Amino acid sequence: MTDALDHLGEPPHEPGEAADYLTDALKSMAQLALAADLPNSSAMLEAAAKLVDQEGRLGPWSETRAGGDADQSPDG
């Protein structure tokens, strides 16, 4: 896992890359919350990271939902 906080000022613009970026950022925040002895916050951030990762892989721009056409618009 890369350190998502390294490129905080340069978020990607492609939906799939943005989802990966956000997933890494949430995982980094979860680690920080755990280090600060905030286990509930850490668990919530990990759950959010899993949801973002899942939606990032299955979003309308992904090959999985778009039937192989990654450039298909979300509206269909």
mmCIF file of the N, C-alpha and C atoms, coordinates in Angstrom:
data_MODEL
# 
_entry.id   MODEL 
# 
loop_
_atom_site.group_PDB 
_atom_site.id 
_atom_site.type_symbol 
_atom_site.label_atom_id 
_atom_site.label_alt_id 
_atom_site.label_comp_id 
_atom_site.label_asym_id 
_atom_site.label_entity_id 
_atom_site.label_seq_id 
_atom_site.pdbx_PDB_ins_code 
_atom_site.Cartn_x 
_atom_site.Cartn_y 
_atom_site.Cartn_z 
_atom_site.occupancy 
_atom_site.B_iso_or_equiv 
_atom_site.pdbx_formal_charge 
_atom_site.auth_seq_id 
_atom_site.auth_comp_id 
_atom_site.auth_asym_id 
_atom_site.auth_atom_id 
_atom_site.pdbx_PDB_model_num 
ATOM 1   N N  . MET A 1 1  ? 0.854   -1.174 0.000   1.00 0.00 ? 1  MET A N  1 
ATOM 2   C CA . MET A 1 1  ? 0.000   0.000  0.000   1.00 0.00 ? 1  MET A CA 1 
ATOM 3   C C  . MET A 1 1  ? 0.901   1.238  0.000   1.00 0.00 ? 1  MET A C  1 
ATOM 4   N N  . THR A 1 2  ? 0.610   2.154  -0.878  1.00 0.00 ? 2  THR A N  1 
ATOM 5   C CA . THR A 1 2  ? 1.353   3.407  -0.911  1.00 0.00 ? 2  THR A CA 1 
ATOM 6   C C  . THR A 1 2  ? 0.802   4.347  0.153   1.00 0.00 ? 2  THR A C  1 
ATOM 7   N N  . ASP A 1 3  ? 1.603   5.314  0.520   1.00 0.00 ? 3  ASP A N  1 
ATOM 8   C CA . ASP A 1 3  ? 1.154   6.290  1.510   1.00 0.00 ? 3  ASP A CA 1 
ATOM 9   C C  . ASP A 1 3  ? 0.276   7.313  0.810   1.00 0.00 ? 3  ASP A C  1 
ATOM 10  N N  . ALA A 1 4  ? -1.020  7.233  1.038   1.00 0.00 ? 4  ALA A N  1 
ATOM 11  C CA . ALA A 1 4  ? -1.977  8.103  0.352   1.00 0.00 ? 4  ALA A CA 1 
ATOM 12  C C  . ALA A 1 4  ? -1.789  9.563  0.714   1.00 0.00 ? 4  ALA A C  1 
ATOM 13  N N  . LEU A 1 5  ? -1.172  9.832  1.834   1.00 0.00 ? 5  LEU A N  1 
ATOM 14  C CA . LEU A 1 5  ? -0.995  11.217 2.260   1.00 0.00 ? 5  LEU A CA 1 
ATOM 15  C C  . LEU A 1 5  ? 0.154   11.910 1.528   1.00 0.00 ? 5  LEU A C  1 
ATOM 16  N N  . ASP A 1 6  ? 0.997   11.153 0.799   1.00 0.00 ? 6  ASP A N  1 
ATOM 17  C CA . ASP A 1 6  ? 2.105   11.749 0.047   1.00 0.00 ? 6  ASP A CA 1 
ATOM 18  C C  . ASP A 1 6  ? 1.617   12.694 -1.048  1.00 0.00 ? 6  ASP A C  1 
ATOM 19  N N  . HIS A 1 7  ? 0.525   12.352 -1.703  1.00 0.00 ? 7  HIS A N  1 
ATOM 20  C CA . HIS A 1 7  ? 0.040   13.112 -2.857  1.00 0.00 ? 7  HIS A CA 1 
ATOM 21  C C  . HIS A 1 7  ? -1.319  13.744 -2.570  1.00 0.00 ? 7  HIS A C  1 
ATOM 22  N N  . LEU A 1 8  ? -1.509  14.199 -1.356  1.00 0.00 ? 8  LEU A N  1 
ATOM 23  C CA . LEU A 1 8  ? -2.808  14.715 -0.944  1.00 0.00 ? 8  LEU A CA 1 
ATOM 24  C C  . LEU A 1 8  ? -3.279  15.875 -1.807  1.00 0.00 ? 8  LEU A C  1 
ATOM 25  N N  . GLY A 1 9  ? -2.369  16.691 -2.316  1.00 0.00 ? 9  GLY A N  1 
ATOM 26  C CA . GLY A 1 9  ? -2.746  17.832 -3.134  1.00 0.00 ? 9  GLY A CA 1 
ATOM 27  C C  . GLY A 1 9  ? -2.985  17.499 -4.589  1.00 0.00 ? 9  GLY A C  1 
ATOM 28  N N  . GLU A 1 10 ? -2.762  16.248 -4.993  1.00 0.00 ? 10 GLU A N  1 
ATOM 29  C CA . GLU A 1 10 ? -2.892  15.861 -6.391  1.00 0.00 ? 10 GLU A CA 1 
ATOM 30  C C  . GLU A 1 10 ? -3.829  14.666 -6.556  1.00 0.00 ? 10 GLU A C  1 
ATOM 31  N N  . PRO A 1 11 ? -5.099  14.791 -6.209  1.00 0.00 ? 11 PRO A N  1 
ATOM 32  C CA . PRO A 1 11 ? -5.990  13.640 -6.375  1.00 0.00 ? 11 PRO A CA 1 
ATOM 33  C C  . PRO A 1 11 ? -6.212  13.326 -7.855  1.00 0.00 ? 11 PRO A C  1 
ATOM 34  N N  . PRO A 1 12 ? -6.299  12.053 -8.216  1.00 0.00 ? 12 PRO A N  1 
ATOM 35  C CA . PRO A 1 12 ? -6.528  11.674 -9.610  1.00 0.00 ? 12 PRO A CA 1 
ATOM 36  C C  . PRO A 1 12 ? -7.940  12.035 -10.054 1.00 0.00 ? 12 PRO A C  1 
ATOM 37  N N  . HIS A 1 13 ? -8.109  12.165 -11.358 1.00 0.00 ? 13 HIS A N  1 
ATOM 38  C CA . HIS A 1 13 ? -9.408  12.566 -11.895 1.00 0.00 ? 13 HIS A CA 1 
ATOM 39  C C  . HIS A 1 13 ? -10.181 11.416 -12.528 1.00 0.00 ? 13 HIS A C  1 
ATOM 40  N N  . GLU A 1 14 ? -9.510  10.324 -12.862 1.00 0.00 ? 14 GLU A N  1 
ATOM 41  C CA . GLU A 1 14 ? -10.210 9.164  -13.408 1.00 0.00 ? 14 GLU A CA 1 
ATOM 42  C C  . GLU A 1 14 ? -10.945 8.466  -12.264 1.00 0.00 ? 14 GLU A C  1 
ATOM 43  N N  . PRO A 1 15 ? -12.194 8.054  -12.469 1.00 0.00 ? 15 PRO A N  1 
ATOM 44  C CA . PRO A 1 15 ? -12.976 7.477  -11.369 1.00 0.00 ? 15 PRO A CA 1 
ATOM 45  C C  . PRO A 1 15 ? -12.313 6.282  -10.686 1.00 0.00 ? 15 PRO A C  1 
ATOM 46  N N  . GLY A 1 16 ? -11.774 5.357  -11.452 1.00 0.00 ? 16 GLY A N  1 
ATOM 47  C CA . GLY A 1 16 ? -11.136 4.188  -10.855 1.00 0.00 ? 16 GLY A CA 1 
ATOM 48  C C  . GLY A 1 16 ? -9.911  4.555  -10.047 1.00 0.00 ? 16 GLY A C  1 
ATOM 49  N N  . GLU A 1 17 ? -9.102  5.465  -10.578 1.00 0.00 ? 17 GLU A N  1 
ATOM 50  C CA . GLU A 1 17 ? -7.906  5.915  -9.861  1.00 0.00 ? 17 GLU A CA 1 
ATOM 51  C C  . GLU A 1 17 ? -8.294  6.710  -8.619  1.00 0.00 ? 17 GLU A C  1 
ATOM 52  N N  . ALA A 1 18 ? -9.350  7.502  -8.733  1.00 0.00 ? 18 ALA A N  1 
ATOM 53  C CA . ALA A 1 18 ? -9.812  8.284  -7.579  1.00 0.00 ? 18 ALA A CA 1 
ATOM 54  C C  . ALA A 1 18 ? -10.299 7.360  -6.466  1.00 0.00 ? 18 ALA A C  1 
ATOM 55  N N  . ALA A 1 19 ? -10.975 6.277  -6.832  1.00 0.00 ? 19 ALA A N  1 
ATOM 56  C CA . ALA A 1 19 ? -11.438 5.316  -5.827  1.00 0.00 ? 19 ALA A CA 1 
ATOM 57  C C  . ALA A 1 19 ? -10.252 4.665  -5.122  1.00 0.00 ? 19 ALA A C  1 
ATOM 58  N N  . ASP A 1 20 ? -9.218  4.308  -5.885  1.00 0.00 ? 20 ASP A N  1 
ATOM 59  C CA . ASP A 1 20 ? -8.012  3.733  -5.278  1.00 0.00 ? 20 ASP A CA 1 
ATOM 60  C C  . ASP A 1 20 ? -7.352  4.735  -4.339  1.00 0.00 ? 20 ASP A C  1 
ATOM 61  N N  . TYR A 1 21 ? -7.285  5.980  -4.776  1.00 0.00 ? 21 TYR A N  1 
ATOM 62  C CA . TYR A 1 21 ? -6.688  7.055  -3.969  1.00 0.00 ? 21 TYR A CA 1 
ATOM 63  C C  . TYR A 1 21 ? -7.454  7.219  -2.654  1.00 0.00 ? 21 TYR A C  1 
ATOM 64  N N  . LEU A 1 22 ? -8.776  7.266  -2.746  1.00 0.00 ? 22 LEU A N  1 
ATOM 65  C CA . LEU A 1 22 ? -9.597  7.447  -1.549  1.00 0.00 ? 22 LEU A CA 1 
ATOM 66  C C  . LEU A 1 22 ? -9.498  6.236  -0.627  1.00 0.00 ? 22 LEU A C  1 
ATOM 67  N N  . THR A 1 23 ? -9.464  5.039  -1.213  1.00 0.00 ? 23 THR A N  1 
ATOM 68  C CA . THR A 1 23 ? -9.314  3.825  -0.410  1.00 0.00 ? 23 THR A CA 1 
ATOM 69  C C  . THR A 1 23 ? -8.020  3.870  0.388   1.00 0.00 ? 23 THR A C  1 
ATOM 70  N N  . ASP A 1 24 ? -6.921  4.224  -0.278  1.00 0.00 ? 24 ASP A N  1 
ATOM 71  C CA . ASP A 1 24 ? -5.630  4.317  0.414   1.00 0.00 ? 24 ASP A CA 1 
ATOM 72  C C  . ASP A 1 24 ? -5.653  5.394  1.498   1.00 0.00 ? 24 ASP A C  1 
ATOM 73  N N  . ALA A 1 25 ? -6.289  6.527  1.209   1.00 0.00 ? 25 ALA A N  1 
ATOM 74  C CA . ALA A 1 25 ? -6.373  7.606  2.201   1.00 0.00 ? 25 ALA A CA 1 
ATOM 75  C C  . ALA A 1 25 ? -7.166  7.153  3.427   1.00 0.00 ? 25 ALA A C  1 
ATOM 76  N N  . LEU A 1 26 ? -8.282  6.469  3.202   1.00 0.00 ? 26 LEU A N  1 
ATOM 77  C CA . LEU A 1 26 ? -9.097  5.986  4.322   1.00 0.00 ? 26 LEU A CA 1 
ATOM 78  C C  . LEU A 1 26 ? -8.341  4.949  5.153   1.00 0.00 ? 26 LEU A C  1 
ATOM 79  N N  . LYS A 1 27 ? -7.603  4.070  4.482   1.00 0.00 ? 27 LYS A N  1 
ATOM 80  C CA . LYS A 1 27 ? -6.822  3.069  5.214   1.00 0.00 ? 27 LYS A CA 1 
ATOM 81  C C  . LYS A 1 27 ? -5.731  3.739  6.048   1.00 0.00 ? 27 LYS A C  1 
ATOM 82  N N  . SER A 1 28 ? -5.106  4.773  5.496   1.00 0.00 ? 28 SER A N  1 
ATOM 83  C CA . SER A 1 28 ? -4.087  5.510  6.252   1.00 0.00 ? 28 SER A CA 1 
ATOM 84  C C  . SER A 1 28 ? -4.706  6.188  7.467   1.00 0.00 ? 28 SER A C  1 
ATOM 85  N N  . MET A 1 29 ? -5.889  6.774  7.283   1.00 0.00 ? 29 MET A N  1 
ATOM 86  C CA . MET A 1 29 ? -6.570  7.414  8.407   1.00 0.00 ? 29 MET A CA 1 
ATOM 87  C C  . MET A 1 29 ? -6.973  6.388  9.460   1.00 0.00 ? 29 MET A C  1 
ATOM 88  N N  . ALA A 1 30 ? -7.364  5.196  9.020   1.00 0.00 ? 30 ALA A N  1 
ATOM 89  C CA . ALA A 1 30 ? -7.726  4.139  9.967   1.00 0.00 ? 30 ALA A CA 1 
ATOM 90  C C  . ALA A 1 30 ? -6.522  3.735  10.812  1.00 0.00 ? 30 ALA A C  1 
ATOM 91  N N  . GLN A 1 31 ? -5.356  3.659  10.182  1.00 0.00 ? 31 GLN A N  1 
ATOM 92  C CA . GLN A 1 31 ? -4.140  3.328  10.931  1.00 0.00 ? 31 GLN A CA 1 
ATOM 93  C C  . GLN A 1 31 ? -3.813  4.424  11.944  1.00 0.00 ? 31 GLN A C  1 
ATOM 94  N N  . LEU A 1 32 ? -3.986  5.674  11.532  1.00 0.00 ? 32 LEU A N  1 
ATOM 95  C CA . LEU A 1 32 ? -3.741  6.782  12.460  1.00 0.00 ? 32 LEU A CA 1 
ATOM 96  C C  . LEU A 1 32 ? -4.722  6.749  13.631  1.00 0.00 ? 32 LEU A C  1 
ATOM 97  N N  . ALA A 1 33 ? -5.987  6.440  13.348  1.00 0.00 ? 33 ALA A N  1 
ATOM 98  C CA . ALA A 1 33 ? -6.992  6.367  14.410  1.00 0.00 ? 33 ALA A CA 1 
ATOM 99  C C  . ALA A 1 33 ? -6.659  5.240  15.381  1.00 0.00 ? 33 ALA A C  1 
ATOM 100 N N  . LEU A 1 34 ? -6.189  4.125  14.849  1.00 0.00 ? 34 LEU A N  1 
ATOM 101 C CA . LEU A 1 34 ? -5.816  3.013  15.715  1.00 0.00 ? 34 LEU A CA 1 
ATOM 102 C C  . LEU A 1 34 ? -4.611  3.383  16.577  1.00 0.00 ? 34 LEU A C  1 
ATOM 103 N N  . ALA A 1 35 ? -3.655  4.083  15.980  1.00 0.00 ? 35 ALA A N  1 
ATOM 104 C CA . ALA A 1 35 ? -2.475  4.526  16.734  1.00 0.00 ? 35 ALA A CA 1 
ATOM 105 C C  . ALA A 1 35 ? -2.858  5.520  17.830  1.00 0.00 ? 35 ALA A C  1 
ATOM 106 N N  . ALA A 1 36 ? -3.923  6.273  17.599  1.00 0.00 ? 36 ALA A N  1 
ATOM 107 C CA . ALA A 1 36 ? -4.391  7.250  18.588  1.00 0.00 ? 36 ALA A CA 1 
ATOM 108 C C  . ALA A 1 36 ? -5.368  6.623  19.579  1.00 0.00 ? 36 ALA A C  1 
ATOM 109 N N  . ASP A 1 37 ? -5.445  5.278  19.558  1.00 0.00 ? 37 ASP A N  1 
ATOM 110 C CA . ASP A 1 37 ? -6.307  4.527  20.465  1.00 0.00 ? 37 ASP A CA 1 
ATOM 111 C C  . ASP A 1 37 ? -7.782  4.883  20.271  1.00 0.00 ? 37 ASP A C  1 
ATOM 112 N N  . LEU A 1 38 ? -8.190  4.930  19.016  1.00 0.00 ? 38 LEU A N  1 
ATOM 113 C CA . LEU A 1 38 ? -9.590  5.175  18.663  1.00 0.00 ? 38 LEU A CA 1 
ATOM 114 C C  . LEU A 1 38 ? -10.089 3.993  17.823  1.00 0.00 ? 38 LEU A C  1 
ATOM 115 N N  . PRO A 1 39 ? -10.285 2.824  18.441  1.00 0.00 ? 39 PRO A N  1 
ATOM 116 C CA . PRO A 1 39 ? -10.621 1.627  17.666  1.00 0.00 ? 39 PRO A CA 1 
ATOM 117 C C  . PRO A 1 39 ? -11.951 1.719  16.922  1.00 0.00 ? 39 PRO A C  1 
ATOM 118 N N  . ASN A 1 40 ? -12.938 2.391  17.485  1.00 0.00 ? 40 ASN A N  1 
ATOM 119 C CA . ASN A 1 40 ? -14.220 2.514  16.784  1.00 0.00 ? 40 ASN A CA 1 
ATOM 120 C C  . ASN A 1 40 ? -14.076 3.352  15.523  1.00 0.00 ? 40 ASN A C  1 
ATOM 121 N N  . SER A 1 41 ? -13.333 4.432  15.615  1.00 0.00 ? 41 SER A N  1 
ATOM 122 C CA . SER A 1 41 ? -13.096 5.270  14.440  1.00 0.00 ? 41 SER A CA 1 
ATOM 123 C C  . SER A 1 41 ? -12.292 4.510  13.397  1.00 0.00 ? 41 SER A C  1 
ATOM 124 N N  . SER A 1 42 ? -11.315 3.746  13.854  1.00 0.00 ? 42 SER A N  1 
ATOM 125 C CA . SER A 1 42 ? -10.500 2.955  12.939  1.00 0.00 ? 42 SER A CA 1 
ATOM 126 C C  . SER A 1 42 ? -11.365 1.941  12.195  1.00 0.00 ? 42 SER A C  1 
ATOM 127 N N  . ALA A 1 43 ? -12.245 1.262  12.910  1.00 0.00 ? 43 ALA A N  1 
ATOM 128 C CA . ALA A 1 43 ? -13.125 0.271  12.288  1.00 0.00 ? 43 ALA A CA 1 
ATOM 129 C C  . ALA A 1 43 ? -14.060 0.924  11.279  1.00 0.00 ? 43 ALA A C  1 
ATOM 130 N N  . MET A 1 44 ? -14.583 2.096  11.616  1.00 0.00 ? 44 MET A N  1 
ATOM 131 C CA . MET A 1 44 ? -15.469 2.799  10.693  1.00 0.00 ? 44 MET A CA 1 
ATOM 132 C C  . MET A 1 44 ? -14.720 3.203  9.424   1.00 0.00 ? 44 MET A C  1 
ATOM 133 N N  . LEU A 1 45 ? -13.492 3.704  9.571   1.00 0.00 ? 45 LEU A N  1 
ATOM 134 C CA . LEU A 1 45 ? -12.700 4.114  8.414   1.00 0.00 ? 45 LEU A CA 1 
ATOM 135 C C  . LEU A 1 45 ? -12.321 2.915  7.548   1.00 0.00 ? 45 LEU A C  1 
ATOM 136 N N  . GLU A 1 46 ? -12.005 1.780  8.166   1.00 0.00 ? 46 GLU A N  1 
ATOM 137 C CA . GLU A 1 46 ? -11.707 0.557  7.410   1.00 0.00 ? 46 GLU A CA 1 
ATOM 138 C C  . GLU A 1 46 ? -12.939 0.109  6.627   1.00 0.00 ? 46 GLU A C  1 
ATOM 139 N N  . ALA A 1 47 ? -14.121 0.178  7.259   1.00 0.00 ? 47 ALA A N  1 
ATOM 140 C CA . ALA A 1 47 ? -15.356 -0.197 6.571   1.00 0.00 ? 47 ALA A CA 1 
ATOM 141 C C  . ALA A 1 47 ? -15.624 0.739  5.398   1.00 0.00 ? 47 ALA A C  1 
ATOM 142 N N  . ALA A 1 48 ? -15.385 2.029  5.597   1.00 0.00 ? 48 ALA A N  1 
ATOM 143 C CA . ALA A 1 48 ? -15.566 2.991  4.505   1.00 0.00 ? 48 ALA A CA 1 
ATOM 144 C C  . ALA A 1 48 ? -14.597 2.698  3.372   1.00 0.00 ? 48 ALA A C  1 
ATOM 145 N N  . ALA A 1 49 ? -13.362 2.336  3.700   1.00 0.00 ? 49 ALA A N  1 
ATOM 146 C CA . ALA A 1 49 ? -12.372 2.001  2.675   1.00 0.00 ? 49 ALA A CA 1 
ATOM 147 C C  . ALA A 1 49 ? -12.821 0.790  1.869   1.00 0.00 ? 49 ALA A C  1 
ATOM 148 N N  . LYS A 1 50 ? -13.391 -0.207 2.545   1.00 0.00 ? 50 LYS A N  1 
ATOM 149 C CA . LYS A 1 50 ? -13.874 -1.400 1.840   1.00 0.00 ? 50 LYS A CA 1 
ATOM 150 C C  . LYS A 1 50 ? -15.018 -1.049 0.895   1.00 0.00 ? 50 LYS A C  1 
ATOM 151 N N  . LEU A 1 51 ? -15.924 -0.190 1.343   1.00 0.00 ? 51 LEU A N  1 
ATOM 152 C CA . LEU A 1 51 ? -17.039 0.218  0.479   1.00 0.00 ? 51 LEU A CA 1 
ATOM 153 C C  . LEU A 1 51 ? -16.556 1.000  -0.735  1.00 0.00 ? 51 LEU A C  1 
ATOM 154 N N  . VAL A 1 52 ? -15.625 1.918  -0.521  1.00 0.00 ? 52 VAL A N  1 
ATOM 155 C CA . VAL A 1 52 ? -15.084 2.703  -1.631  1.00 0.00 ? 52 VAL A CA 1 
ATOM 156 C C  . VAL A 1 52 ? -14.367 1.785  -2.612  1.00 0.00 ? 52 VAL A C  1 
ATOM 157 N N  . ASP A 1 53 ? -13.594 0.837  -2.082  1.00 0.00 ? 53 ASP A N  1 
ATOM 158 C CA . ASP A 1 53 ? -12.882 -0.102 -2.947  1.00 0.00 ? 53 ASP A CA 1 
ATOM 159 C C  . ASP A 1 53 ? -13.864 -0.930 -3.764  1.00 0.00 ? 53 ASP A C  1 
ATOM 160 N N  . GLN A 1 54 ? -14.926 -1.415 -3.116  1.00 0.00 ? 54 GLN A N  1 
ATOM 161 C CA . GLN A 1 54 ? -15.930 -2.222 -3.810  1.00 0.00 ? 54 GLN A CA 1 
ATOM 162 C C  . GLN A 1 54 ? -16.619 -1.408 -4.900  1.00 0.00 ? 54 GLN A C  1 
ATOM 163 N N  . GLU A 1 55 ? -17.050 -0.210 -4.576  1.00 0.00 ? 55 GLU A N  1 
ATOM 164 C CA . GLU A 1 55 ? -17.718 0.629  -5.568  1.00 0.00 ? 55 GLU A CA 1 
ATOM 165 C C  . GLU A 1 55 ? -16.756 1.064  -6.668  1.00 0.00 ? 55 GLU A C  1 
ATOM 166 N N  . GLY A 1 56 ? -15.492 1.264  -6.309  1.00 0.00 ? 56 GLY A N  1 
ATOM 167 C CA . GLY A 1 56 ? -14.492 1.636  -7.307  1.00 0.00 ? 56 GLY A CA 1 
ATOM 168 C C  . GLY A 1 56 ? -14.285 0.548  -8.333  1.00 0.00 ? 56 GLY A C  1 
ATOM 169 N N  . ARG A 1 57 ? -14.331 -0.704 -7.883  1.00 0.00 ? 57 ARG A N  1 
ATOM 170 C CA . ARG A 1 57 ? -14.161 -1.821 -8.802  1.00 0.00 ? 57 ARG A CA 1 
ATOM 171 C C  . ARG A 1 57 ? -15.436 -2.110 -9.570  1.00 0.00 ? 57 ARG A C  1 
ATOM 172 N N  . LEU A 1 58 ? -16.594 -1.768 -9.017  1.00 0.00 ? 58 LEU A N  1 
ATOM 173 C CA . LEU A 1 58 ? -17.862 -2.101 -9.652  1.00 0.00 ? 58 LEU A CA 1 
ATOM 174 C C  . LEU A 1 58 ? -18.636 -0.881 -10.133 1.00 0.00 ? 58 LEU A C  1 
ATOM 175 N N  . GLY A 1 59 ? -17.989 0.265  -10.177 1.00 0.00 ? 59 GLY A N  1 
ATOM 176 C CA . GLY A 1 59 ? -18.654 1.487  -10.621 1.00 0.00 ? 59 GLY A CA 1 
ATOM 177 C C  . GLY A 1 59 ? -19.035 1.418  -12.090 1.00 0.00 ? 59 GLY A C  1 
ATOM 178 N N  . PRO A 1 60 ? -19.834 2.346  -12.557 1.00 0.00 ? 60 PRO A N  1 
ATOM 179 C CA . PRO A 1 60 ? -20.297 2.333  -13.947 1.00 0.00 ? 60 PRO A CA 1 
ATOM 180 C C  . PRO A 1 60 ? -19.164 2.462  -14.956 1.00 0.00 ? 60 PRO A C  1 
ATOM 181 N N  . TRP A 1 61 ? -18.001 2.949  -14.540 1.00 0.00 ? 61 TRP A N  1 
ATOM 182 C CA . TRP A 1 61 ? -16.857 3.109  -15.426 1.00 0.00 ? 61 TRP A CA 1 
ATOM 183 C C  . TRP A 1 61 ? -16.022 1.841  -15.514 1.00 0.00 ? 61 TRP A C  1 
ATOM 184 N N  . SER A 1 62 ? -16.267 0.871  -14.643 1.00 0.00 ? 62 SER A N  1 
ATOM 185 C CA . SER A 1 62 ? -15.423 -0.324 -14.606 1.00 0.00 ? 62 SER A CA 1 
ATOM 186 C C  . SER A 1 62 ? -15.801 -1.283 -15.720 1.00 0.00 ? 62 SER A C  1 
ATOM 187 N N  . GLU A 1 63 ? -14.857 -2.126 -16.087 1.00 0.00 ? 63 GLU A N  1 
ATOM 188 C CA . GLU A 1 63 ? -15.100 -3.121 -17.122 1.00 0.00 ? 63 GLU A CA 1 
ATOM 189 C C  . GLU A 1 63 ? -16.122 -4.142 -16.655 1.00 0.00 ? 63 GLU A C  1 
ATOM 190 N N  . THR A 1 64 ? -16.208 -4.388 -15.346 1.00 0.00 ? 64 THR A N  1 
ATOM 191 C CA . THR A 1 64 ? -17.139 -5.377 -14.814 1.00 0.00 ? 64 THR A CA 1 
ATOM 192 C C  . THR A 1 64 ? -18.586 -4.980 -15.079 1.00 0.00 ? 64 THR A C  1 
ATOM 193 N N  . ARG A 1 65 ? -18.949 -3.740 -14.800 1.00 0.00 ? 65 ARG A N  1 
ATOM 194 C CA . ARG A 1 65 ? -20.329 -3.288 -15.007 1.00 0.00 ? 65 ARG A CA 1 
ATOM 195 C C  . ARG A 1 65 ? -20.581 -2.789 -16.418 1.00 0.00 ? 65 ARG A C  1 
ATOM 196 N N  . ALA A 1 66 ? -19.557 -2.266 -17.070 1.00 0.00 ? 66 ALA A N  1 
ATOM 197 C CA . ALA A 1 66 ? -19.754 -1.658 -18.377 1.00 0.00 ? 66 ALA A CA 1 
ATOM 198 C C  . ALA A 1 66 ? -19.702 -2.689 -19.493 1.00 0.00 ? 66 ALA A C  1 
ATOM 199 N N  . GLY A 1 67 ? -19.613 -3.953 -19.157 1.00 0.00 ? 67 GLY A N  1 
ATOM 200 C CA . GLY A 1 67 ? -19.588 -4.980 -20.176 1.00 0.00 ? 67 GLY A CA 1 
ATOM 201 C C  . GLY A 1 67 ? -18.341 -4.917 -21.040 1.00 0.00 ? 67 GLY A C  1 
ATOM 202 N N  . GLY A 1 68 ? -17.230 -4.510 -20.469 1.00 0.00 ? 68 GLY A N  1 
ATOM 203 C CA . GLY A 1 68 ? -15.977 -4.454 -21.199 1.00 0.00 ? 68 GLY A CA 1 
ATOM 204 C C  . GLY A 1 68 ? -15.664 -3.099 -21.776 1.00 0.00 ? 68 GLY A C  1 
ATOM 205 N N  . ASP A 1 69 ? -16.608 -2.165 -21.760 1.00 0.00 ? 69 ASP A N  1 
ATOM 206 C CA . ASP A 1 69 ? -16.378 -0.824 -22.299 1.00 0.00 ? 69 ASP A CA 1 
ATOM 207 C C  . ASP A 1 69 ? -16.181 0.131  -21.132 1.00 0.00 ? 69 ASP A C  1 
ATOM 208 N N  . ALA A 1 70 ? -14.922 0.361  -20.763 1.00 0.00 ? 70 ALA A N  1 
ATOM 209 C CA . ALA A 1 70 ? -14.620 1.184  -19.587 1.00 0.00 ? 70 ALA A CA 1 
ATOM 210 C C  . ALA A 1 70 ? -14.973 2.645  -19.787 1.00 0.00 ? 70 ALA A C  1 
ATOM 211 N N  . ASP A 1 71 ? -15.228 3.073  -21.024 1.00 0.00 ? 71 ASP A N  1 
ATOM 212 C CA . ASP A 1 71 ? -15.544 4.470  -21.294 1.00 0.00 ? 71 ASP A CA 1 
ATOM 213 C C  . ASP A 1 71 ? -17.044 4.737  -21.332 1.00 0.00 ? 71 ASP A C  1 
ATOM 214 N N  . GLN A 1 72 ? -17.854 3.746  -21.037 1.00 0.00 ? 72 GLN A N  1 
ATOM 215 C CA . GLN A 1 72 ? -19.302 3.912  -21.077 1.00 0.00 ? 72 GLN A CA 1 
ATOM 216 C C  . GLN A 1 72 ? -19.738 4.881  -19.991 1.00 0.00 ? 72 GLN A C  1 
ATOM 217 N N  . SER A 1 73 ? -20.665 5.760  -20.322 1.00 0.00 ? 73 SER A N  1 
ATOM 218 C CA . SER A 1 73 ? -21.131 6.743  -19.350 1.00 0.00 ? 73 SER A CA 1 
ATOM 219 C C  . SER A 1 73 ? -22.028 6.073  -18.315 1.00 0.00 ? 73 SER A C  1 
ATOM 220 N N  . PRO A 1 74 ? -22.143 6.658  -17.122 1.00 0.00 ? 74 PRO A N  1 
ATOM 221 C CA . PRO A 1 74 ? -22.984 6.073  -16.081 1.00 0.00 ? 74 PRO A CA 1 
ATOM 222 C C  . PRO A 1 74 ? -24.460 6.024  -16.449 1.00 0.00 ? 74 PRO A C  1 
ATOM 223 N N  . ASP A 1 75 ? -24.899 6.888  -17.365 1.00 0.00 ? 75 ASP A N  1 
ATOM 224 C CA . ASP A 1 75 ? -26.311 6.934  -17.721 1.00 0.00 ? 75 ASP A CA 1 
ATOM 225 C C  . ASP A 1 75 ? -26.700 5.876  -18.735 1.00 0.00 ? 75 ASP A C  1 
ATOM 226 N N  . GLY A 1 76 ? -25.713 5.174  -19.256 1.00 0.00 ? 76 GLY A N  1 
ATOM 227 C CA . GLY A 1 76 ? -26.106 4.077  -20.050 1.00 0.00 ? 76 GLY A CA 1 
ATOM 228 C C  . GLY A 1 76 ? -25.772 3.975  -21.438 1.00 0.00 ? 76 GLY A C  1 
# 
